[in-house]
């Protein structure tokens, strides 16, 4: 079957957004009860993680600046569990890829992996925490609140998870993930209770993002309010997050997967595939995708192609980009192995996409519901076939732009993704180089 021609579809529904992110972070800090916990001379650890959060450097730097103004001595600490191959150098490189460096923050960045047991949770299991954070006078975290890629619960991705798994380092991440989804959903909050009681954690900067990957809200959550405030923020994050705006897609092409876009490489909340051992498949509000292809692994992932197996088909260059060290470490720690089984691979993007279209269970060319997205974080713009464009024309939140055009392939048969998505992370990286 021929590869369909495509049209650009934009999601144009109004989005909540913060106009001046740094100023809003400062305002939230100064209005918070957490600010009153910071005293002159305190060494304050600022936990930073491994996700591609919009304006992350601006948010972290504004936090550091406020702490300095209060007379504290802040430093950044890696709060990313086993990512970066569970090594200090690997985690330092990951932070640097998001601009979290000593030069950019103006404070030391500490990435040691040593952790200590600080107590036992209600399950009778040890609770681990970063030794550098334990040695600080106060600890604050900076993280996005959003639906988790692996489970549903009162606490999913956010400050609570970063507190337990991020600052738990390799040991803490391993402990929680050893119970699978039960550990994440049910045991993680119990470990968080221990950490709030027994560590110098004082609060966190919770960040929400809209469907256009913009900062939609910033709130400083005090340690006393963490368990009451994070669940409603999670509900809000679910309402405003970016999604594929169609209930069913025969063939979905994802340009790039990567840890900077989602902890699962490709966000199951976007593509509709959970793919977790012994667990039910996707719920409501996600598309039903028959055939999925992914073309590349982001360089920001440093060879960790976690989640590549969510797709059915990929390229040989994506497979070749995998670094077995961090790839195995992250997957063996997380214990979600199905998602990282290697898909069937072809040498060129054209072959991958043709195979995806040809096996998508829709043999009538005019009826193929085909879509291309740059990654699962940036879904404000999609290129879609005529069948999906027809659906988009009746949707008040969608705009169909221009006439149908063939997908742009280069002479080697690879998709020119920067032409399709000139505002994507990939295109911005290409311009920078």
C-alpha positions as CSV (number, residue, x, y, z in Angstrom):
1,X,0.0,0.0,0.0
2,X,1.2,3.5,-0.8
3,X,2.1,5.9,2.1
4,X,-0.8,8.4,2.4
5,X,-0.4,12.1,1.7
6,X,-0.8,14.2,4.8
7,X,-2.2,17.5,6.0
8,X,-1.1,19.5,9.0
9,X,-3.6,19.6,12.0
10,X,-3.1,22.0,14.8
11,X,-4.7,21.8,18.3
12,X,-5.9,25.3,18.8
13,X,-8.0,25.1,22.0
14,X,-7.0,27.9,24.4
15,X,-4.4,26.8,26.9
16,X,-3.5,28.1,30.4
17,X,0.1,29.4,30.4
18,X,2.5,31.3,32.7
19,X,3.7,34.4,30.9
20,X,6.9,35.0,33.0
21,X,8.0,31.7,34.4
22,X,10.9,32.9,36.5
23,X,8.8,35.7,38.0
24,X,6.0,33.3,38.8
25,X,8.4,30.9,40.5
26,X,9.7,33.7,42.7
27,X,6.2,34.9,43.5
28,X,5.1,31.4,44.5
29,X,8.2,30.9,46.6
30,X,7.8,34.2,48.5
31,X,4.1,33.5,49.1
32,X,4.7,30.0,50.4
33,X,5.0,28.7,54.0
34,X,8.0,26.8,52.8
35,X,10.0,30.0,52.4
36,X,9.6,30.5,56.2
37,X,11.5,27.3,56.8
38,X,14.7,28.6,55.0
39,X,17.1,30.4,57.4
40,X,20.3,32.2,56.6
41,X,23.3,30.0,56.4
42,X,21.4,26.8,55.7
43,X,22.8,24.4,53.1
44,X,19.8,23.6,50.9
45,X,19.8,20.8,48.4
46,X,17.7,21.4,45.3
47,X,16.7,18.1,43.7
48,X,16.6,18.1,39.9
49,X,15.5,15.2,37.7
50,X,15.9,13.7,34.3
51,X,12.8,14.8,32.4
52,X,12.5,17.3,29.6
53,X,10.4,19.8,31.5
54,X,9.6,23.1,29.7
55,X,11.6,26.0,31.2
56,X,13.3,23.7,33.6
57,X,16.5,25.7,33.9
58,X,14.5,28.9,34.4
59,X,12.5,27.3,37.2
60,X,15.5,25.7,38.9
61,X,17.5,28.9,38.6
62,X,14.7,31.0,40.0
63,X,14.5,28.6,43.0
64,X,18.2,28.8,43.6
65,X,18.1,32.6,43.4
66,X,15.3,32.9,45.9
67,X,17.2,30.6,48.3
68,X,20.3,32.7,47.9
69,X,18.3,35.9,48.7
70,X,17.1,34.3,51.9
71,X,20.8,33.8,52.9
72,X,20.9,30.1,52.2
73,X,23.7,28.2,50.5
74,X,21.9,26.1,47.8
75,X,23.4,23.3,45.7
76,X,21.8,21.0,43.1
77,X,21.5,17.3,43.7
78,X,20.5,14.7,41.1
79,X,17.1,13.2,41.9
80,X,16.6,10.6,39.1
81,X,16.7,7.1,40.6
82,X,18.7,4.8,38.4
83,X,18.8,6.9,35.2
84,X,22.0,7.8,33.5
85,X,23.2,4.2,34.0
86,X,22.9,4.7,37.8
87,X,26.4,6.4,37.7
88,X,27.4,9.8,39.0
89,X,28.9,10.7,35.6
90,X,25.8,9.5,33.7
91,X,23.5,11.5,35.9
92,X,25.7,14.6,35.6
93,X,25.6,14.3,31.8
94,X,21.8,14.0,31.9
95,X,21.4,17.1,34.0
96,X,23.7,19.0,31.7
97,X,21.6,18.1,28.7
98,X,18.8,20.1,30.4
99,X,21.0,23.0,31.2
100,X,21.4,22.0,34.9
101,X,25.1,22.7,35.3
102,X,27.2,24.6,37.8
103,X,27.8,27.3,35.2
104,X,24.1,27.8,34.5
105,X,22.9,27.6,38.1
106,X,25.8,29.3,39.8
107,X,25.9,26.6,42.5
108,X,27.6,23.1,42.9
109,X,25.9,20.2,41.2
110,X,26.2,16.9,43.1
111,X,25.5,13.6,41.5
112,X,26.9,11.0,43.9
113,X,24.9,7.8,44.0
114,X,25.4,6.9,47.7
115,X,22.1,6.4,49.6
116,X,21.3,5.4,53.1
117,X,18.3,3.7,54.8
118,X,16.4,6.3,56.8
119,X,13.6,4.1,58.1
120,X,11.0,1.4,57.4
121,X,7.6,1.9,55.8
122,X,4.3,0.3,56.7
123,X,5.1,-2.6,54.4
124,X,8.1,-3.4,56.5
125,X,10.4,-2.4,53.7
126,X,13.5,-0.1,53.9
127,X,13.3,3.5,52.7
128,X,16.4,4.8,51.0
129,X,17.5,8.4,50.5
130,X,20.4,10.3,49.0
131,X,23.3,10.8,51.5
132,X,24.0,14.3,50.2
133,X,20.4,15.3,50.7
134,X,20.4,13.9,54.2
135,X,23.5,15.9,55.1
136,X,21.8,19.2,54.0
137,X,19.9,21.4,56.4
138,X,16.9,21.5,54.0
139,X,15.9,19.9,50.7
140,X,13.5,21.2,48.1
141,X,12.5,19.4,44.9
142,X,11.7,20.8,41.4
143,X,9.4,18.5,39.3
144,X,6.5,18.3,37.0
145,X,3.2,16.8,38.1
146,X,1.6,14.6,35.4
147,X,0.0,11.2,34.8
148,X,2.4,8.4,35.3
149,X,3.2,6.1,32.4
150,X,2.8,2.9,34.4
151,X,-0.1,3.1,36.8
152,X,-3.1,5.1,38.2
153,X,-3.3,6.3,41.8
154,X,-3.6,9.4,44.0
155,X,0.1,10.1,43.5
156,X,1.6,9.5,40.1
157,X,4.5,11.5,38.7
158,X,5.3,14.5,40.9
159,X,7.0,15.7,44.0
160,X,6.0,12.5,46.0
161,X,7.5,10.2,43.4
162,X,10.7,12.3,43.1
163,X,11.0,12.3,46.9
164,X,10.9,8.5,47.1
165,X,12.4,7.2,43.8
166,X,14.4,10.2,42.5
167,X,16.2,10.8,45.8
168,X,16.1,7.1,46.6
169,X,18.8,6.7,44.0
170,X,19.3,3.3,42.5
171,X,18.5,1.5,45.8
172,X,15.3,3.4,46.4
173,X,14.1,3.0,42.8
174,X,14.9,-0.7,42.9
175,X,13.0,-1.2,46.2
176,X,9.8,0.4,44.9
177,X,9.9,-1.1,41.4
178,X,10.5,-4.6,42.8
179,X,6.8,-4.8,43.6
180,X,5.8,-3.7,40.1
181,X,2.7,-1.4,39.8
182,X,1.7,-2.3,43.4
183,X,4.9,-0.7,44.6
184,X,4.4,2.4,42.6
185,X,0.7,2.9,43.4
186,X,0.5,1.6,47.0
187,X,3.9,1.4,48.7
188,X,5.4,4.6,47.3
189,X,3.1,6.9,49.3
190,X,3.9,4.9,52.5
191,X,7.6,5.5,51.9
192,X,7.0,9.2,51.3
193,X,5.4,9.5,54.7
194,X,8.6,8.1,56.3
195,X,10.7,10.6,54.3
196,X,8.5,13.6,55.2
197,X,8.9,12.7,58.9
198,X,12.6,11.7,59.0
199,X,14.5,13.8,56.4
200,X,15.2,17.5,55.9
201,X,12.7,17.7,53.0
202,X,10.8,21.0,53.3
203,X,8.8,21.3,50.1
204,X,8.8,21.2,46.3
205,X,8.1,23.3,43.3
206,X,5.3,21.5,41.4
207,X,5.0,22.4,37.7
208,X,2.1,21.7,35.4
209,X,2.3,21.8,31.6
210,X,-0.4,22.4,29.0
211,X,-1.1,20.6,25.7
212,X,1.4,22.8,23.9
213,X,4.3,21.8,26.3
214,X,4.2,25.2,28.0
215,X,4.4,25.9,31.7
216,X,0.7,26.2,32.7
217,X,1.1,26.5,36.5
218,X,3.7,26.6,39.2
219,X,3.0,26.0,42.9
220,X,5.3,25.5,45.9
221,X,4.0,22.6,48.0
222,X,5.0,22.6,51.6
223,X,5.9,19.3,53.3
224,X,2.8,19.7,55.5
225,X,0.5,20.1,52.5
226,X,2.2,17.7,50.0
227,X,-0.3,14.8,50.4
228,X,-3.4,17.1,50.2
229,X,-2.3,19.3,47.4
230,X,-0.6,17.0,44.9
231,X,-3.7,14.9,44.0
232,X,-5.8,17.9,42.8
233,X,-2.8,19.1,40.8
234,X,-2.5,15.7,39.2
235,X,-6.2,15.9,38.3
236,X,-5.6,19.3,36.7
237,X,-2.5,18.0,34.8
238,X,-4.6,15.2,33.4
239,X,-7.2,17.6,32.1
240,X,-4.7,19.9,30.3
241,X,-2.1,17.5,29.0
242,X,-1.4,17.0,25.3
243,X,-3.1,14.1,23.6
244,X,-3.7,12.7,20.2
245,X,-7.1,14.1,19.4
246,X,-8.6,11.1,17.6
247,X,-10.2,8.0,19.2
248,X,-8.7,5.6,16.7
249,X,-5.6,5.6,14.5
250,X,-4.7,2.8,12.1
251,X,-1.1,3.7,11.8
252,X,0.9,6.1,14.0
253,X,4.5,7.2,13.3
254,X,6.4,8.7,16.2
255,X,9.5,10.5,15.0
256,X,11.6,10.1,18.2
257,X,11.3,8.3,21.4
258,X,13.4,9.2,24.5
259,X,13.6,9.7,28.2
260,X,13.5,13.5,27.7
261,X,10.0,13.1,26.3
262,X,8.6,10.5,28.8
263,X,9.9,8.1,31.4
264,X,8.5,5.3,29.2
265,X,10.3,6.7,26.1
266,X,6.8,7.1,24.5
267,X,4.1,8.2,26.8
268,X,1.4,5.5,27.1
269,X,-1.1,8.2,28.1
270,X,-0.6,9.7,24.6
271,X,-0.3,6.6,22.4
272,X,-2.7,4.4,24.3
273,X,-0.5,1.4,25.0
274,X,0.4,0.5,28.5
275,X,2.1,-2.8,27.6
276,X,2.8,-3.9,31.2
277,X,3.1,-7.5,32.2
278,X,0.0,-9.1,33.7
279,X,-1.9,-5.8,33.6
280,X,-4.9,-4.6,31.5
281,X,-4.4,-2.4,28.5
282,X,-5.1,1.3,28.1
283,X,-8.2,2.9,29.5
284,X,-10.5,5.7,28.2
285,X,-9.2,9.0,26.8
286,X,-6.5,7.3,24.8
287,X,-6.5,6.4,21.1
288,X,-6.8,2.9,19.8
289,X,-3.6,2.5,17.7
290,X,-3.4,-0.7,15.5
291,X,0.2,-0.2,14.2
292,X,2.9,2.0,15.6
293,X,6.4,2.9,14.3
294,X,9.2,4.9,15.9
295,X,12.1,6.2,13.8
296,X,14.8,7.4,16.2
297,X,16.0,7.5,19.8
298,X,16.8,11.0,21.1
299,X,20.5,11.9,21.8
300,X,19.3,13.3,25.2
301,X,18.5,9.7,26.2
302,X,22.2,8.8,26.0
303,X,21.6,5.4,24.5
304,X,18.7,4.5,26.9
305,X,15.9,3.5,24.5
306,X,13.5,2.4,27.2
307,X,10.1,2.0,25.8
308,X,11.1,1.4,22.2
309,X,9.1,-1.8,22.3
310,X,5.9,0.2,22.7
311,X,6.2,0.5,18.9
312,X,5.9,-2.4,16.5
313,X,8.4,-1.3,14.0
314,X,11.6,0.8,14.0
315,X,14.8,1.6,12.1
316,X,18.1,-0.3,12.3
317,X,19.8,3.0,13.3
318,X,17.5,3.4,16.3
319,X,18.5,-0.1,17.4
320,X,22.2,0.7,16.8
321,X,21.9,3.8,19.0
322,X,21.1,1.7,22.1
323,X,23.8,1.7,24.8
324,X,23.3,-1.7,26.6
325,X,24.6,-0.3,29.9
326,X,22.0,2.4,30.7
327,X,19.3,0.6,28.7
328,X,19.6,-2.6,30.8
329,X,20.0,-0.8,34.1
330,X,16.9,1.3,33.7
331,X,14.7,-1.5,32.5
332,X,16.0,-4.1,35.0
333,X,15.4,-1.5,37.8
334,X,12.0,-0.5,36.6
335,X,11.0,-4.1,35.8
336,X,8.7,-3.2,33.0
337,X,10.4,-5.4,30.4
338,X,7.7,-5.9,27.7
339,X,8.0,-2.2,26.7
340,X,11.7,-2.6,25.7
341,X,11.5,-5.7,23.6
342,X,13.1,-4.7,20.3
343,X,10.7,-4.2,17.4
344,X,11.2,-5.3,13.8
345,X,13.7,-3.0,12.2
346,X,14.3,-1.7,8.6
347,X,17.1,0.3,7.2
348,X,15.2,3.3,6.0
349,X,12.2,5.3,7.3
350,X,10.4,4.8,4.1
351,X,10.5,1.0,4.6
352,X,9.4,1.3,8.2
353,X,6.5,3.5,7.3
354,X,5.5,1.4,4.3
355,X,5.5,-1.7,6.5
356,X,3.4,0.0,9.2
357,X,0.8,1.2,6.7
358,X,0.7,-2.2,5.0
359,X,0.1,-4.1,8.2
360,X,-2.4,-1.7,9.9
361,X,-5.5,-3.8,9.1
362,X,-7.0,-1.2,6.8
363,X,-6.5,-2.3,3.1
364,X,-8.6,0.5,1.7
365,X,-6.1,3.3,1.0
366,X,-8.6,6.2,1.2
367,X,-9.8,5.0,4.7
368,X,-6.4,4.6,6.4
369,X,-6.3,6.7,9.5
370,X,-2.6,7.7,9.5
371,X,-0.8,10.2,11.7
372,X,2.7,11.4,12.3
373,X,3.9,13.1,15.5
374,X,7.4,14.3,16.4
375,X,7.4,12.6,19.9
376,X,4.8,12.0,22.6
377,X,5.4,15.3,24.4
378,X,5.0,17.7,21.5
379,X,1.6,16.8,20.0
380,X,0.1,20.3,19.4
381,X,0.8,19.6,15.7
382,X,0.2,16.4,13.8
383,X,0.3,15.4,10.1
384,X,-2.6,13.2,9.2
385,X,-4.2,11.4,6.3
386,X,-7.4,12.4,4.6
387,X,-9.5,10.1,6.8
388,X,-8.3,11.9,10.0
389,X,-8.3,15.3,8.4
390,X,-12.0,14.8,7.7
391,X,-12.6,14.1,11.4
392,X,-10.5,17.2,12.4
393,X,-12.7,19.5,10.3
394,X,-15.6,18.8,12.6
395,X,-13.7,19.4,15.8
396,X,-13.8,22.9,17.4
397,X,-10.4,22.5,19.0
398,X,-8.6,21.5,15.7
399,X,-7.5,23.4,12.7
400,X,-6.6,21.8,9.3
401,X,-3.9,23.7,7.6
402,X,-3.0,23.6,3.8
403,X,-3.5,21.0,1.2
404,X,-2.4,17.3,1.3
405,X,1.3,16.8,0.5
406,X,3.5,13.7,0.3
407,X,5.7,13.0,3.3
408,X,9.2,14.6,2.7
409,X,11.9,11.9,2.4
410,X,15.5,12.6,1.6
411,X,17.6,10.8,-1.0
412,X,18.4,8.0,1.5
413,X,14.7,7.3,2.1
414,X,14.6,8.9,5.5
415,X,11.9,11.3,6.8
416,X,12.9,14.9,7.0
417,X,11.3,15.4,10.4
418,X,12.6,19.0,10.8
419,X,10.5,20.0,7.8
420,X,7.3,18.5,9.2
421,X,7.9,19.8,12.8
422,X,10.1,23.0,12.6
423,X,9.4,23.9,16.3
424,X,10.2,20.5,17.8
425,X,13.1,19.6,20.1
426,X,14.7,17.8,17.2
427,X,14.5,20.8,14.9
428,X,15.8,23.2,17.5
429,X,18.7,20.9,18.1
430,X,19.5,20.7,14.4
431,X,19.5,24.6,14.2
432,X,21.7,24.9,17.2
433,X,24.3,22.7,15.4
